[in-house]
Amino acid sequence: MDTKRELLSIYRKLDAFFGDLKWWPADSPFEVIVGAVLTQNTAWRNVEKAIHELKTRNLLSPEELLITENELLADAIRSSGFYRLKARRLKAFVRFLYERYKGSLEEMFAEDLWQLRGKLLQIDGIGPETADSILLYAGCKPIFVVDAYTRRILLRHGFINEKASYTDIQMLFMKRLPRDVYLYNQYHALLVNTGKLFCAKNPRCRSCPLYTVDMSIKGDL
């Protein structure tokens, strides 16, 4: 099969249905990074509440988070769940930013994509999905983000099998699609929306914009 053609077909169908989703919603790259950490194991609406509280308390900057006590930070992000753990993770990222890049996101994102990714993955609490979200959405780096919705949709459409790893799925896209920040950004957002609205644990297949995609498609993984 022509996997590239089928991946682009899925993109076009979802893009026509949803339009430009303008994801990630944030006022600054640092807000994106904070959101990427806070969204772990919680709904986005809870993250929005936590970010609003950080803004209200004037804490949404690397400088302020660096000097804020853990308990005060944890209280501010309480709505995001696991707030003490996430406070420690935010502090770990900010310390990394100052120790390696003197607090400069511009300097951090000027580094080579894969070298920076490797360093981010060494930070406590930052796994592949969080690191790639930071790189793509905050740093405008061309890397595809994989999440549970992406895995579920690809699995149900026969592109992957149950054993496919995060890297397997990421490379399925990156080896076949142009290395384009907007494409990766929009594609991931489209898959998330499709997963939430249609491809849930109890799928609504006949309402899904992908229902017309050939269900006999079989992928490479």
N, C-alpha and C positions, 0 to 999 in steps of 0.2 A: 504494500500500500504506500501511497504518497503521504507520509505523516505530516510533512510541512504543509501540504495543501489542506489537509484535514484540520490542522491546528489553526490555520488562517481562516478556514471556513467557520470554525467555532467562534473565533474572534469577531468576524464580520457579523454573524447572526446576533451575538450578544451585544455588540456595539450598536447595531441598528435598533435593538430592543431597549437598551438602557440609556444610550447616549453617553456623552462625556461625564464621567462620575467625579472628576476633579478630586481624586484621592491622592494624598492624605490630607484631610482637613486640619490646617494648623496655620498659625501666624508667623512661625519662624522654624528654621531647621531644628533648633533645640527643643521646641515644643513637640516636633515629630519624634525626636529621640525619647523624650519623656513618655509620650503616648505609646511608643513601641514597647517600652518596659512595662508600663502600667496595664496594657491590654492583655498581658499574659493571664490566661485562665479567668477572664471576666468579659462581660459584654461592654461594647463601646460606650454605651450611655453612662456606665459607671466611671469610665475613664474621663468622659467629658465633665462630669461633676468634680472629679479630682483635679483636673486641669483648671477648671474655673476657680476652685478653692486656692490653688497655688497662685493664680493670677491675683485673686483678691488679697492674698497675704504678701504679694510682691516677692514671691519665691521662685518664679519661673525663669531662672537664669543660672548659668553655671556658677557665677560668683556667689549668688545667694545660697544655692544648694550646698556649695562647698563648706560654708560656715554655719549652716543650720544644723542644730542638734537632731539626731536621729528621731527622737520621740516627737519633736515638733513637726518634722517632715512626715513621719508616719501618720500623725493626727490629720495633717492636711490632705493626705491621699487615702484616707480611711475608706471612702466609697469604692475604691478600686479593688478591695479585697486583698488578703495577704499583705496588708499595708506595711507591717514592720519589715517583712522580707523584701518588699519592693522598695522601701526606703533605703535599705542597705544596698540594694542593687543600683539604685540611682546614685547613691554616694560613691559606689565603686566606679561607676562610669565617670563621674565628675573628677574623681582623683586620677583616674587614667588620663583624662583629657588634660589635666594640669601637669601631671608628671611627664607625659610624652610630648605634649603639644602646647605647653604654656597656656592652657585654657582656650586655645584658638580652634574653633571648628573649621575655619578656612584652611588652616595648616593641616589639620587632621585629614580633611577630605582631599587635599592636594596629593596625598600619598597614593601609591599604586593600589588599585582595587583589591587584588587578592592578598597583598601584604597587609593591608588595613583589615581586611576580613579576618585574617588569621589572628591579628592582635585583638580584635573585638571579641573573638570567640574565647580568648583567654580571660576575659572579664567575668567575674562571678555572676551567674544568672543570665548571661547572654548566650543564647543558643543560635543555631543557624537561621531560624525564621526571624528572630529579633535583630540579629546582625544584618541580615539582608534587607530588612525593612529600613533600618537606619541608613544603609548604603544607598538604597534606591530612592527612598522618599525624602530623606534629609540631605543626602549627599549627591543626589542625581547621578548615581553610578549605574551603569547598565548591567544589573544583575536581577535574575528572576526570583521572586519570593514565592515560596511554596507553603501552603497551609493545609489544614484538614479538609477544607472545602475543595481545594484543588485536587487533592488525593482522591476524595470521594467521587468527584465528577469524572476524572480520568479513569478510575476503576470501573465505574458503572458503564462507561462508554467503551471499555475494552482497550484503552491505551496502555494500561499498566496491569501488573498483577499484584497480589497482596504483599509480595516480598520487596517491591520497589522501594528503594531508600529515598531520603530527601534529595540526595545528590543525583540519583537516577532521574527523578522527576524534574529537577531543576535543569539538568542537561538535556532532557527531552525537548524543552523549550529553547534553551540557549544554543544548541547545536543546529537548530532548524529555523529559527526566526532571526531577523536582523537584530544586531546589538543596538537597540534603540530604547532610550529611557522612557519616552512617552508610551511606546508600545507595551513595555513590560509593566509600567505603572497602571495603565488602563486595563490591560489583560487581567492582571491580578485582581483589580477592583471588580471587574466584570464577573470573574469566577466567584468572588466572595458574595456578591449580590445574588448570583444564581444559586449558590449553595444555601444562602439564608432563605430565599423566597421559594425555591423549587426543589433543590436537591438535598433536602433535609433527610433525617433518618427515615421518615416516612415520606417518600418523594411524591411530588405532584407532576409527574412526567408529562401528562397530556397538556398541561398549561405552560410547560417550559419552552422557551424559545429554541432549545436544542432538540426538541422532539422530532424535528424533521431531519436531524443529522442521522446518517446511516448507522443504525444500532448494531450492524454486523461488523463495524470497524474493529480491527485488532491492531494494537500497537506493537512496539518493539521490546517492551520490558516485561 
